[in-house]
Structures are given as structure tokens and as C-alpha cells.
Amino acid sequence: QNVSLSGRNLRMIVKDRCTEIHYAVDKGPGRPAGDQVLGIDKGYSEAFTDSEGVAHGEAFGAVLTDYSDQASATGKARNQLYALEKKHREGGRIAKADHIRLCNLGRVKMDARKERT
């Protein structure tokens, strides 16, 4: 599809093996809006609750808790490895410190897990 980009911003996002191209388009009129007022409450155990008491995203809290617990445990383990790497570097064992940093202190898996969640 041909898209005219004159007078518009173009944003290119390059991730590992994927490139995303974002650009603005004019939005159509859409469907007519109603005149009712709706209130929502953002929570932890469910994502949202509307003014009628209906919960949306009921498993949100469990997913968020699992991710938080896993990220906390990973962070604690990374901190111990970082301290060990620092100790080896100060002790003159540079190759050992470099190996710990290269093989254990990367963020690729953590960032991918965060994207999935």
C-alpha cells in the first residue's frame, strides 16, 4: 500500500531481528459516541473494574505477581554474580571476571521476558 509521508513524522524502531516503522495517519470519523458516563478503577488483582462492577483482566494480578517474583529472584542472583565479578576483577583475575560478565550478566533474556509480560 502506498502511503504519503509528506508532512508526517516517521519513526523506525530496530529490535534484535525485527524492524518496526511507525507513522501517523488521519483517523476516520469512527462510530458515534454515546452520552453515558462510565467510570473505571485500575487495580492490581484485576486490570480494570468498570462502574457496573464488572472486572476486566481478572488474571492480571497473578501474572504481575509471577513476573515480579521472578524478576526479584533474578535480580538477587545477578547482584551476587556482579559482586563475585567485581571481586575477581579487583583480585587480578580479569579473564574470570570477563567470563562472568559475558556469560551471566547479560540482559537479553530479562528484556525478552519483560516484553512478553
N, C-alpha and C positions, 0 to 999 in steps of 0.2 A: 504494500500500500504506500503510495506516495504521500508524504506529509510535508507541508510547507513549514519551515522552521524560521522564517524571516520574522524578526522582532520577538523571538521567544528564547528563553534560556534552555540550554541543553546541558544535561549533567550525565557524565559517564562514570559508572562505578565498576571498578575492576576488582573482583574477588579471585581467589585461587585459580580456578579454571573457567570462570564464568564472567561475562561482561554484561552489565545492565545499562540500558540507555533510557534516561528519564527526560521527558519533555512535557510542557504544558499544552493543553488543548482547551478549546472553548467548550464549556459544558452546555448540553441541551437544556430545554426548559424542565424536563423531568415530569413527575406526576404532581397533581395539585396537593397542597398541604391541607391538613385538617385544622380545626380550631380548638382541639382539645389540648390540655396541658398534661404532660407526662413527667413524673419525677423518677429519678433513678438513684440508687445508692450503690457506690462502689465498695466492695468488701474484699475480705481475704478468703473466706471459706467458699464463697461463690463470687464469680466475677461481678455480676450486677444483680440488683433486685429492683424491679420496677414499682411504680406506685400502687399497683394492684396486688403486690406481694408475691409475684411470680419470680422465681430465681432463675437466672440465666448463667450457664457455665458452672454447674454445681461441682464438677471435679477440679475446678481451678485451684482450690486450696491444697488438695492432695498433691497435685503436680508441682505447685510452687514450693511446698514443704519438702518434697523429694529432691527437687533441684537445689534448694537451699542447703539441705543436709549434705548432699553430695559435694557441692561447691565448698562447703566449710571443711569437710574431711580432706578434700583435695588440697585446699589452701594450707591446712596444717601440715600435711605431708610435704608440700612444696617448700614450706618455710624451714622444715628440718633439713631437707636436702640443700636448700640455699645456705643454711648455717654450716653444713658439712663442706660444701663447695668453698665457702669463704675461709674455713679453717685450713683446708688443703692448699688453697692459694697462698695464704699467709705463711704456711709451713714450707713453701717452696715446691710443692708437688703440683706444678702447673698443669701437667698433662692430665692428671687425675681430676683436677678441678675443671679443666676444659671438657673432659668426658662427661662429668656430672652435669655441667651446664648444657652441653649439646644434647644429651640423651634423656634428660629428666626435667629440664626447666623450660621446655617449650610451651607455647600457649595455643598451638593449633587445635588440639583436641578439646581444650577448655572453651575456646571460642566457638568451635563447631557445636558443642553441647549447648552453649548459651543460645546460639542461633536456632537450634532445634526446639528449645523450650520456649 
